[in-house]
Amino acid sequence: MLMQINGSWRGASDGETILVTNPVDGTVIDTVPSATYQDVSEAITASLEGQRAWNAIALHQRGTILSRFVELVEAHREELAWLVCREMGKPIREARGDINTVTSVFTAFVETGKNFLGHAMPFGVQPGLERDFEVMIHEALGTIVCIVPFNVPLILFSHKVAPALIAGNAVVVKPATDNPLALIRLMELLLEAGVPPKAAQIVTGRGQAVGHWLVKDDRIAKVSFTGSTSVGLEIAECAAGKLTRTSLELGGNAPFVVFGDADVALAAEEAFQRRAAYGNGQLCNVSKRFLIHRSVKDQFVQELIARLSTLKSGDPTVESTEVGTLISERAAIEVESQVRYTVTQGARLVHGGVRSGAYYTAAVLDDVTTDMDVAHDMEIFGPVFPIMTFDTYDEAIQMANDTIYGLGAGVFTENMRTAMRFAMDVQAGSVIINGNSGYRSLLMPFGGYKMSGIGREGLTATLDAVTQQKSIVWKNIL
């Protein structure tokens, strides 16, 4: 497949390509261009013209075009789902669910964008200005670079591109190197729906080069990035020199806290569903540290293992498969290494933890203690359950907060006073009571504390982040 730059579908200017392989068996699915600096610069140059043209289209017409895109996604849902299945080892039925989120997100931003109102200030709130009329409106920023990670590409493409476009911005999308194909296809559908080609472009290549060139260009207005904290720090440092706006949704090591009075069966099911059954543990906001009250720890571990034992792993193209591969064999080897390292620190591997190529069976690590790396800042991007125990509330909250991250948290208890106290004490951008931290809705502001990022995503939160405010005053109008 090709990049879309300056209104044409093309390869890299030097002809270099990157192989896109199926993680199940390593077979080559397709190739994509490895963009050069010249390609990236041309895309940004074109985006400046494209943004002016797109912003000149009336808001209701932009909404009509993006609604047409939703219709096209619905018409091509099987094609898109199978692309995702093949390029990232995601079970086909899970991939179909992701298509539903794409259409929901775009539809919601179209409707919310039409109602994203400015406001008028009251007359006479300041002495001497009684005759002046002041209003505030929202305007587009310009060109927004959207850097999308590998784990839920369709969903995160939607959360970045839909608000940017409805607000009148241009976008230059950089997909992950491992699985860019479905996003290229989404870009084709955007153009087919009527978005001007210069207003919506996609460039492919490795992040160390292409991502760096995009972020460094002083003509862009904003970077919207989802990915690792280490890369997020590099982007923030680069953007600071130019005062480029950033939205950085970064890493997480969310606590999953189960108190002694909790519904343990519910807790085990929530842990299973979000850490193993969906996404194969490759999500930033899901729970990754399991803090269980000593009185119910053994029961939780038993119920979790029983549930994991029912998980149907295998060929992602088979309809009954519940979990496929990790994104690559390289990723699976990294998870395997992190588990092995935690065992050398004293943890016990009591279930799973077997790798075959890019497949990795969900691992349960018991007897994890606070002196181990995984208890704090070692984020494992795979289906691994490090189990820690606590005796008191104070111990639980101290353990929960003892990390550089603060993306999300989950707490299980039948005592709503305890739940509310925990929600107020934990350092996290979202707290899910009697649920896994992987919960996310369209309306809630989504983002983290500490090293988990800067900014929030979610309908009005994102629209606010992709626009700027302008004040207009009618002086002496009365």
C-alpha positions in Angstrom: 0.0 0.0 0.0 1.1 3.6 -0.6 1.2 6.9 1.4 -1.1 9.8 0.6 0.9 13.0 0.2 -0.1 16.2 -1.4 -3.1 14.6 -3.2 -1.4 11.6 -4.6 -0.8 8.0 -3.5 2.9 7.3 -3.8 5.9 5.4 -2.6 8.9 7.0 -0.8 10.9 9.4 -2.9 13.9 7.1 -2.7 11.9 3.9 -3.3 12.6 2.4 0.1 9.9 0.1 1.6 9.1 -1.7 4.9 7.6 -5.2 5.1 4.3 -5.6 6.9 4.1 -9.2 8.2 1.5 -11.4 9.8 2.7 -12.1 13.4 1.0 -15.5 13.3 3.4 -17.0 10.8 5.7 -14.2 9.7 4.4 -14.1 6.1 4.6 -10.9 4.3 1.2 -9.2 3.8 2.2 -6.1 2.0 4.8 -3.3 1.9 4.6 0.3 2.8 6.9 3.2 1.9 9.6 4.3 4.2 9.1 8.0 3.9 12.1 10.4 3.5 12.5 13.8 5.0 11.5 15.3 1.6 8.3 13.3 1.7 7.4 14.4 5.2 8.2 18.1 4.5 6.1 18.0 1.4 3.1 16.5 3.3 3.3 19.4 5.9 3.6 22.0 3.1 0.5 20.6 1.4 -1.3 20.5 4.8 -1.1 24.2 5.2 -3.0 24.8 2.0 -5.3 21.8 2.7 -6.2 23.2 6.1 -7.3 26.5 4.7 -9.5 24.9 2.1 -11.0 22.4 4.6 -11.7 25.1 7.2 -13.4 27.2 4.6 -16.0 24.5 4.2 -19.0 25.2 6.5 -19.2 23.2 9.7 -22.4 21.4 8.7 -20.8 20.4 5.4 -17.8 19.0 7.2 -20.2 17.0 9.3 -21.9 15.7 6.2 -18.6 14.6 4.7 -17.5 12.8 7.9 -20.9 11.2 8.2 -20.5 9.9 4.7 -17.2 8.4 5.9 -19.0 6.6 8.6 -21.3 5.1 6.0 -18.3 3.9 3.9 -16.7 2.3 7.0 -19.9 0.4 7.6 -19.9 -0.7 4.0 -16.3 -1.9 4.2 -16.4 -3.2 7.8 -15.4 -6.8 6.9 -12.5 -5.7 4.7 -11.2 -3.4 7.5 -11.7 -6.1 10.2 -9.7 -8.7 8.2 -6.9 -6.2 7.5 -6.5 -5.6 11.3 -6.8 -9.4 12.0 -4.0 -10.2 9.5 -1.6 -7.4 10.3 -1.7 -7.6 14.1 -2.9 -11.1 15.1 -6.1 -9.7 16.6 -9.1 -12.2 16.6 -11.5 -11.4 13.9 -14.5 -11.0 16.2 -12.5 -8.5 18.3 -11.5 -6.6 15.1 -15.2 -6.3 14.2 -15.9 -4.8 17.5 -13.3 -2.1 16.9 -15.1 -1.1 13.7 -18.1 -0.4 15.8 -16.1 2.0 17.9 -14.8 3.8 14.8 -18.3 4.6 13.7 -19.4 5.6 17.2 -16.5 8.0 17.7 -16.9 9.7 14.4 -20.6 10.1 14.7 -20.3 11.5 18.3 -17.7 14.0 17.2 -19.7 15.2 14.3 -22.7 15.8 16.5 -20.7 17.3 19.4 -18.7 19.5 17.0 -21.9 21.1 15.8 -22.8 22.0 19.4 -19.3 23.0 20.6 -20.4 26.6 21.4 -18.5 29.7 22.3 -20.1 32.1 24.7 -21.0 35.7 25.2 -19.8 37.6 28.3 -22.4 39.5 30.4 -22.6 43.3 30.0 -21.2 45.4 32.8 -19.2 42.9 34.8 -16.3 45.4 35.0 -16.5 49.1 35.7 -16.0 51.3 32.6 -16.9 48.5 30.2 -20.7 48.6 30.6 -21.3 49.5 26.9 -19.0 46.8 25.4 -20.2 43.4 24.1 -17.7 40.5 24.3 -17.9 37.1 22.7 -15.6 34.1 22.5 -15.4 31.7 19.6 -13.4 28.5 18.9 -11.1 28.4 15.8 -9.0 25.6 14.3 -5.3 25.3 15.2 -3.9 24.4 11.8 -2.1 21.2 11.0 -2.2 18.4 13.6 0.2 15.5 13.5 -1.6 12.4 14.7 0.8 9.6 15.8 -1.1 6.4 16.3 0.2 3.3 18.2 -0.1 -0.3 17.2 -2.4 -1.6 19.9 -5.9 -0.3 18.9 -5.1 1.6 15.7 -8.6 2.1 14.4 -10.0 3.4 17.7 -7.1 5.8 18.3 -7.1 7.0 14.7 -10.7 7.9 15.3 -10.2 9.7 18.6 -7.5 11.8 17.0 -8.7 12.4 13.4 -12.4 12.9 14.0 -12.2 15.9 16.4 -9.3 17.5 14.4 -11.2 17.4 11.2 -14.7 18.4 12.4 -13.0 21.5 14.0 -11.4 22.5 10.7 -7.9 21.3 11.1 -5.7 19.4 8.7 -4.2 16.1 9.8 -1.0 14.2 8.9 -1.3 10.7 10.3 1.7 8.6 11.2 0.6 4.9 11.8 2.7 2.3 13.7 5.3 0.6 11.6 4.1 -2.9 12.4 0.5 -2.5 11.3 -0.2 0.6 9.1 -2.5 -1.1 6.5 -5.9 -0.6 8.0 -5.2 3.1 8.7 -4.1 3.6 5.1 -7.5 2.1 4.1 -9.3 4.4 6.5 -7.5 7.4 4.9 -8.7 6.2 1.5 -12.3 6.1 2.7 -11.9 9.6 4.2 -10.9 11.0 0.8 -13.6 9.0 -0.9 -16.1 10.6 1.5 -15.0 14.1 0.4 -12.2 15.3 2.7 -9.7 17.3 0.5 -6.6 15.2 0.0 -4.3 17.9 1.3 -6.3 18.2 4.5 -5.9 14.5 5.4 -2.6 12.8 4.6 -0.8 9.7 5.8 2.9 9.0 5.9 4.5 5.7 6.8 7.9 4.8 8.1 9.8 4.2 11.3 9.1 6.5 14.2 12.7 7.3 14.9 12.9 9.0 11.6 9.4 9.9 10.3 7.9 10.7 13.7 10.9 12.9 14.6 10.7 14.8 11.3 7.0 15.5 11.8 7.3 16.6 15.4 10.3 18.8 14.7 8.7 20.8 11.9 7.9 24.3 13.2 4.9 24.6 10.8 2.7 22.1 12.7 0.3 23.5 15.3 -0.1 20.4 17.5 1.1 16.8 18.1 -1.4 14.3 19.3 0.6 11.2 20.4 -0.3 8.0 22.0 2.6 5.7 23.0 5.4 5.1 25.4 6.5 7.6 28.0 10.0 7.6 26.8 9.0 8.8 23.3 6.5 11.2 24.8 9.3 12.9 26.7 11.3 13.3 23.5 8.2 14.9 21.8 7.6 17.2 24.7 11.2 18.3 24.7 11.2 19.0 21.0 7.8 20.8 21.1 8.9 23.0 24.0 11.4 24.8 21.9 8.7 25.9 19.5 5.7 26.1 21.9 4.0 23.5 19.8 0.9 22.2 21.5 0.9 18.6 22.5 -1.5 15.9 23.7 0.5 13.0 25.1 -1.3 9.9 26.2 1.5 7.7 27.6 2.3 4.7 29.6 0.5 3.2 32.6 0.9 0.7 35.4 -2.5 0.9 36.8 -3.4 -0.7 40.2 -6.2 -3.1 40.5 -7.1 -3.1 44.2 -9.4 -5.8 45.8 -10.4 -5.2 49.4 -11.5 -8.0 51.7 -15.2 -7.3 51.4 -15.2 -7.3 47.5 -17.1 -9.6 45.2 -14.0 -11.7 44.3 -15.7 -13.5 41.4 -16.5 -10.1 39.8 -13.0 -8.9 40.4 -11.5 -12.0 38.8 -13.8 -11.7 35.8 -13.0 -8.0 35.3 -9.2 -8.8 35.5 -9.6 -11.5 33.0 -11.7 -9.6 30.5 -9.6 -6.4 30.2 -6.1 -7.8 30.8 -6.3 -11.0 28.8 -9.5 -11.5 26.8 -9.4 -8.1 25.0 -6.2 -6.7 23.4 -4.0 -9.5 24.9 -2.8 -7.1 27.6 -1.5 -4.6 25.0 -3.3 -1.6 26.3 -1.9 1.4 28.2 -4.9 2.0 30.5 -5.7 -1.6 31.7 -4.8 -2.7 35.2 -1.3 -4.1 35.4 -0.6 -4.4 39.1 -3.0 -6.6 41.2 -3.1 -5.6 44.8 -5.3 -8.1 46.7 -6.2 -8.1 50.4 -4.5 -11.0 52.1 -7.8 -12.5 53.2 -9.0 -13.0 49.7 -5.8 -13.4 47.7 -5.9 -17.2 47.4 -9.5 -17.1 46.2 -8.8 -14.4 43.7 -5.8 -16.3 42.2 -7.8 -19.5 42.0 -10.8 -17.8 40.3 -8.5 -15.9 37.9 -6.6 -19.0 36.9 -9.9 -20.9 36.4 -11.1 -18.2 34.1 -7.8 -18.0 32.2 -7.9 -21.7 31.6 -11.1 -21.3 29.5 -9.5 -18.7 27.2 -9.5 -19.9 23.6 -6.1 -18.9 22.1 -5.2 -19.7 18.5 -5.6 -18.7 14.9 -7.1 -15.2 14.8 -9.0 -15.9 11.6 -11.1 -18.6 13.4 -14.4 -17.1 14.6 -14.2 -18.9 18.0 -10.7 -17.6 18.9 -10.7 -15.2 21.8 -7.1 -14.2 21.9 -4.4 -14.2 19.2 -0.8 -13.1 19.1 1.0 -10.1 20.4 1.9 -7.6 17.8 5.1 -9.3 17.0 7.4 -12.1 18.1 9.8 -9.3 19.3 7.0 -8.0 21.6 6.3 -11.5 22.9 10.0 -12.1 23.7 10.1 -8.8 25.6 7.1 -9.9 27.8 8.7 -13.3 28.3 12.0 -11.6 29.4 10.1 -9.3 31.8 8.3 -12.2 33.4 11.5 -14.2 33.7 13.3 -11.2 35.3 10.5 -10.8 37.9 10.8 -14.5 38.7 14.5 -14.0 39.4 13.5 -11.3 41.8 11.5 -13.8 43.8 8.0 -14.0 42.2 6.4 -17.4 41.5 5.0 -18.2 38.1 1.9 -20.1 39.0 0.1 -20.2 35.6 0.9 -19.7 31.9 3.9 -17.8 30.7 4.7 -20.0 27.7 5.8 -18.3 24.5 5.6 -19.8 21.0 6.6 -17.3 18.3 4.3 -14.2 18.8 1.9 -16.2 21.0 2.2 -15.8 24.8 -0.1 -17.5 27.3 -1.4 -15.3 30.0 0.9 -15.5 33.0 0.0 -15.2 36.7 2.9 -14.2 39.0 2.2 -14.7 42.7 4.2 -13.5 45.7 5.2 -10.2 44.0 6.7 -7.8 46.6 7.3 -4.1 46.7 11.0 -4.4 46.1 10.4 -5.8 42.6 10.5 -3.6 39.5 7.0 -4.7 38.3 5.5 -3.4 41.5 6.4 0.2 40.5 7.4 1.3 37.0 8.1 -1.8 34.8 5.1 -1.7 32.5 4.5 -5.1 31.0 2.6 -4.8 27.7 1.1 -8.2 27.6 -1.3 -10.6 29.4 0.6 -10.8 32.8 -0.9 -10.6 36.3 1.5 -9.7 39.0 -0.2 -10.4 42.4 0.7 -8.4 45.5 -1.0 -8.5 48.9 -1.8 -5.9 51.5 -3.4 -5.8 54.9 -4.6 -2.2 55.5 -6.1 0.6 53.5 -3.1 2.8 54.1 -0.8 0.1 52.7 -3.0 -0.4 49.7 -3.1 3.3 48.7 0.7 3.6 49.3 1.4 0.7 47.0 -1.1 2.0 44.4 0.6 5.4 44.2 4.2 4.1 44.4 4.8 4.5 40.6 5.7 7.2 38.1 2.5 6.5 36.3 -1.1 7.6 37.0 -3.3 6.8 34.0 -6.0 4.8 35.7 -7.0 2.7 38.7 -9.6 0.1 39.6 -10.9 -0.7 43.1 -13.3 -3.5 44.3 -15.2 -3.2 47.5 -18.8 -3.3 48.7 -18.2 -0.3 51.0 -18.8 2.8 49.0 -17.1 5.0 51.7 -13.9 3.0 51.1 -14.4 3.2 47.4 -14.9 7.0 47.4 -11.9 7.5 49.8 -9.7 5.4 47.5 -11.0 7.4 44.4 -10.0 10.6 46.1 -6.6 9.4 47.4 -5.3 7.5 44.3 -3.2 9.5 41.9 -4.8 8.6 38.6 -6.7 10.3 35.8 -9.7 7.9 36.1 -10.9 5.5 38.8 -13.2 2.7 38.1 -15.2 1.4 41.1 -15.8 -2.3 40.9 -14.3 -2.4 37.4 -11.0 -2.6 35.6 -9.2 0.7 34.8 -9.5 -0.2 31.1 -13.0 1.4 31.1 -13.4 4.3 28.8 -16.5 6.1 27.5 -16.8 8.8 24.8 -17.9 11.4 27.3 -15.4 11.0 30.1 -12.1 13.0 29.9 -9.4 10.4 29.4 -5.8 10.9 30.4 -3.3 10.5 33.2 -1.5 12.0 36.1 2.3 12.2 36.5 4.3 10.5 33.7 1.2 9.1 32.1 0.8 12.1 29.9 -0.4 15.7 29.3 -4.0 16.6 28.3 -7.3 14.8 28.1 -9.2 13.1 25.3 -13.0 12.7 25.2 -15.7 14.6 23.3 -15.6 18.2 24.6 -12.1 17.7 26.1 -10.6 16.8 22.7 -12.5 19.5 20.8 -11.1 22.1 23.3 -7.6 20.7 22.7 -7.8 20.9 18.9 -9.1 24.5 18.8 -8.0 27.9 20.2 -10.2 30.6 21.7 -10.6 34.0 20.1 -12.3 36.9 21.9 -14.2 39.5 19.8 -15.3 42.8 21.3 -17.9 45.3 20.1 -16.7 48.4 21.9 -19.4 51.0 22.9 -22.1 48.9 21.1 -24.8 50.1 23.5 
